[in-house]
Amino acid sequence: MTVKDVAQFMLKELNKKGSLPQVGLVDIIKEKFGDEFVFETTHGTLTIDRKVIREFNKIKNKDIIWDKDGCCWSYI
């Protein structure tokens, strides 16, 4: 599996659901793709690896935004 595979998975999920909350997604990515696509912050929180986020940002449409308050990606 590659970073691009994970980013494409995220985009598919977003298209299916209309929004993509980060909560829970990190666990799915870890289980489905492996530990190399997530990391633990200094606060002990598991999050999506930055290289995955960068790739996702490259392949997503411009009408997909990060909603900081809702901690999710969604369409504008």
Buried (B, 14 or more C-beta within 10 A) or exposed (E): EEBEBBBBBBBEBBEEEEEBBBEEBBEEBBEEBEEEBBBEEEEEEEBBBEBBBEBBEEEBEEEBEBBEEEEBBBEE
